[in-house]
Amino acid sequence: MNSLLINENKFLPVINTQFSFFGGHSETVEPGWYWPPEHHPAFELMYIISGRQRTVTETADLLLNPGDITIIPVEYNHTSYCVGTSPMLYFSMHFNLDDPTVRFLLIQYFTNRIITPDNSIYQDLKKRVENIMRITKDDYTVKDKLDIQINVINIFNILAEVAHSSLQNIPQQGVQ
């Protein structure tokens, strides 16, 4: 007998989610650096490695310190500045997905939030982002591309899980 217990009449869901990774880059910028207002048809993850960044969005003014991570939602107007007297090194990546539930969770929970080392997801999220950063090179193999995809999917999973559990505690409105 097979040691795997199989429950009869149990089905896995149909999953047809598409996601895009528009690449990422790290860059060192000098004090006074400024990026003009913009918005993207994708989420943007910003990870500040050193220095400080001020990010002004439609509804908030965020100050990111070394190690901080933020997620800027799809089509959200924002601009960024290097603040202070030191250069800033940052990593930025753009991604999108068509799963409406995950998109909703990311927008609802992470808009105008800064993920710091005090957050429960920080170490796992940072590890995945740094895994992607380590793959950066001039030529990519199929394995490299799959490794990037796996890490991006793991980032979605980390973010969606914490957002989902946090938003479950919000009272629901609707017909009872």
N, C-alpha and C positions, 0 to 999 in steps of 0.2 A: 504494500500500500504506500502511496505517495505521502511523504511527511507534510506536504503543503496542503493545508485545509482549504478546500474550495467550497464557498457558500453558493449553493444553487440559486439561480434567478437573481444574481447580482451583476450589475452592468457598470462599466466605466463610462464616464461622460464622453460625448463627442467634443473634441477640442480642435478648433480651427482658428488659432490665433496667429496673426502675422506680426512680426516685429522687424523693425529696421534699426540698424546701428549706423549712424552717420559719421562714425569715426570719433577720434579723440586726439587731443594733443596736450603736451605740457609746454609751458612757455614761462620765461623769466621776463618780467617787465620792471621798468624803473619807477621810482617814486614820481607821482604826478601822472602816471599812465591813466588813460581814460578810454573806454570803449563807448561809442555813441549809442543812443537808445536803439533797441532792436527787439524783434520777436521772431520766433522760429516755429516751423510746423512740427516741432518735436520738443520733448523734454530736454532740459540741459542739467547735467550734474556738474557742479563745481566743487573741487576739492582743493583747499588752500594748503600748500605744502610748507611754504615759509612766507613771511611778510603778512600784510593785512589787506583785505579787500572790502570795500563798501559796495554793496549791490542795492540799487534803488529799483523797486518794482512798482507796479501800479498801486499797490496798497501797503507797502512797507519799505523801511530803510534798514537793511541788515548790515551788521559789521561782522565779517568773518575773520577769525584768527587762525594761526597755523593749526592744521589738523581738522579744521571745520569743513563740513560738507553741507551743501544745500542743493535742493532740486527746484529748478525753475520750470513751472508748468508750460504746456503747449500754448503757443500764441500769447504768452504773457509778456507785455512790454517790460523791458528792464535795461539797465545800464550799469556798468561796473567801473570802479576806480581803484587804483593802488593808493592806499593811504599810509601816512607815516613817512619816515626818512629812509627806510630800507627797501631794497628791491623785493618783489613778490614773485614766487614761483607757484604756479597753479596748474592743475590738470582739469580739463573740461572735456566732456563727452556728450553727444547728442543721441537720443534714442526715441523711438516711438513704437507704439503697439496699438492694435485695433480692438483689443478686448475692452469693452465698455466698463466692465466692473473694475478691472485693474486701473484703467485710466481714471475713473471716478475716485477710487481709493487714493491714488497718488496725488491727485489734485486736491481733494478734500483734506487730507492729512498733512501733506508736506508743503503746501503753499505757505511761504513766508516763515518756514522753520529752518533752524540751523541744527544740524546733527553734530553733536560734540562727543568727546570721549565719555561723557556721563550717560549718554543714551545707551540703552540695552543692545541696540543693533549695531552700534558704532564699530566694534572690532571686526565683526563679520563683514559688514559693508565695506570698511576700509580695506580689508584683505582682498575682497573681490575687485575693487577699484584698482588696487596696486597690482593684482594679477594681470589686469588688462594693460596697465602702464608698462609692465615688464615685457610684454609681447611686442611693444613698439619697435619697429625696425623698417628697413627699406623694402624688403621682399617678404611676402607672406605665403606660407604653405597652406594646404587644405587643413592640416592639423591646427595651425595657428588660428585660422579663421573659426574653426569649430571650438577651440579653447576660448576665444573671445565670445562666441555665441553662448557657450555654457556659462561663462562668468556674467554676461549681461542677463541671462535668464535667472541666474541665482540672485542678482541684484533686484530684479523684479520681485522674486519670491520673498526676499528679506523685507523689502519695502511694503509689499502688499500684505504680508502677514502681520506686521506691526500695525499698519493702518487699519486693517480689518478688525483686529482684536480691540483696538482703541475705539473705533467707531461703533462697535457692537454695543458699547456701554451708553451710547446716545439713545434717549427715548425715541421710539419710532412713532410716526404719525400715520394714520390710515384707518381703514375700516377694520373693526374688530369682529 
